[in-house]
Structures are given as C-alpha cells and as structure tokens.
Amino acid sequence: MQKDDPQLRLATNADCAAVRVLVFEVLREYGLSPDPADTDADLANLETFYRDGWFAVLEANGTIIGSVGLLPVGPSEMELRKMYLHQNWRGRGLGRMLLEAALAEARLRNIRKVLLGTASVLEEAVALYRQTGFRPSCMPHPASRCDQVWELEL
C-alpha cells in the first residue's frame, strides 16, 4: 500500500463539513437536490446520528473522497446510508471497497438484513448493489430523492 493510497477510517464530527461537501457535490452531479433539513440532516452531527451505527470516510492525501454509513432500523436490520465517492476516484474499485467495508461491519454486528434507498440516476451504484446480491425491495423510502429500495440478506 502506498502512502497516498485511500484509507478508510471512522468519521468524527470534525469530518462533517467535508462529508457534506462531498455528498452535496455528488448529488448535484446527478441532478439530485441536497436536503440539509431532512434527509441529509445526519451530516451536521455524524457522531450523534450514527452513535448506534457506524460511519466511515475514505481519505486520500488528507482529503475525504468517499463516505459510507450504517444506521440501525430494527433489531437485526441496518440501512446503508450516504455511500458516495468523488467522481475523480471512481472506476478504481473504491465504491466496492466502501460497500464491502459496510457489509463486513454489519456482519460483525450480527445484522441479518441491510436495506438502502437510492435514485435510479445513480446507475453505477445500482449496478454495484445488484452485483453484490442486493435485491429490489417493496418497502418505501422516506427520502423523496430515493425512487428505489434494495435489500440484502446476510
């Protein structure tokens, strides 16, 4: 591993501003609207929002280039949240790495099902979820920008 290779680490509230910039930039890139008052309110205080879950950032050369979180939604279910990767870093397997790290954490917590909401315009992410074994779910998602819900039995 090179010194400047991306490193995954747990996020702290010191990362909130950088994660927010990343997430909002990717959303706008795909024509989606950030929602800081509701769907994206978690980005204002990662440590509190994810205290019973898990949130990690992918960092390269001191810059946050990716994020991924898990939030409990039931006794043995978690929601995959805020999995985003900066456009300059896509196509290198880093999105898969983020997803696999989250799924490994879910397994450590004895989670049986991981759910996620996404938008159909995020075609690369949808393809990754499908390749990883996620299946479409009939459950609704509260975020207005999410027109798809996927689930994976672990």
N, C-alpha and C positions, 0 to 999 in steps of 0.2 A: 504494500500500500504506500502510495506517495504522500508526501507531506500535504499537498494541496488536494488530495482526493476528498470527496464529500464525506462528512462524518455525521452519523445520526446521534442525537443526544436528546435527553429530556428537556422540554421547554420550561422556562421560568417567565415570570411577568416582565422581566427585562426584555423578552423577545416579542412582547405583544405588538408594538408598533411595526416592527419588521415583518411579522407574520401577517398583520393586517394589510400592509402594502403589497405583499406577495399575493395574498388571496384576492384582494380587490383588483389588482393588475390582471390576474388570470381570468377572473370573472368578466372584466371589461373586454379582454382579448376575444372572448367567445360571445360577446353581445349580451351578457347577463348583468343584472344590476346588483351591486352590493346592498346589503340590508343591515346596517350597523345597529339599528334599533331592535331588531328581532333575530332573524336567522344568524346574523354574524355578531351578535352581542357577546358571544363567548370570547371573541378576540380581545375584548377590553380587559379581561382578567382570567387568563388561562389557568392559573393555579387554583383559583376558587372554582371555576366552572368544571374543570376536569379533576378535582380533588379525589373523586371516587373512580375516576377513569385513568386515562393516560394520554399524554400529548407530547409529541416529539417533533423536532425540527431537523432538517438536513442542512448542514452548513458547509460551505466551501470558501476557503480563503477569507474567513471572518464574515461572510455574507450568508444569510438564510436564503436557501434556494428551493426548499421544499418543506412541507408540513404534513402531519397526519395525526389524527386523534381517535380515541375510543371513548364513548360515553355509555355508561350502563343505562339500559332501558327496561330491564327486567332482571329477575334473579339469575338467569343464565343467558342473557342476551345483551349484546352491546351494539351500538351504532358506530359505524366508521364515519368519521367526520373530518372535514377540512383537509382532504388529501389533495394537495396542489403542488405542482412543480413548475418552476420558472421555465419559460419557453426555451431559453438558451441551453438548458440542461436536459431537454427531452431527447428520446431516442438512444439513450445510453443504458437503459435498464434500471434507472433510478426510481421510476414510478413503481415498477415491480418490487424493488427493494423496500420502498416505503410500505407498500401493501403487505409484503411478507413479514416485515417487522411488526406491523399492527396485528396480523393474524397470529404470529408467534406469541405476542403479549396476551391476546385473547385466550389462546390455548393454555398459557401459564395460569390464567385466572379461572380455568375450567369452564369457559364460556362455551355454550353449545351452538349458538347461532349469532352470526354477525349480519346486521342489516345496514343498508346505506341508501340514501336518496341521491339522485344525480339528475343531470339535464341531458337530454338526448344530443345536444350540440357538443358535448364533451365526448366525442366519438372514440378518442384514444383510451380514455378512462373506461368507457363502457366495454370496449374490446378487451381490455385488461381484466375487468371483472368477470367477463364471460370466460376468458381463458383460464382464470383461476378457479372456476367452478361455481361462481355465483349464478343464481337463477332468478328470473323475474318474480317479484312478489306482488300479491294483490293488495298489500297493505298501502294505505295512503301515506303521504309525507306532508308534514305541516308547512314546509318551505315552499313558497309559491314558485320558485325557480326550478324546483325538482319535479320533473314530469315522469320519472321512473324510480321505482324502488326495487332493490335487489337484495337477496339473502343468500347466505352460505351456511350450511350445516357443518359444524366442525366435529 
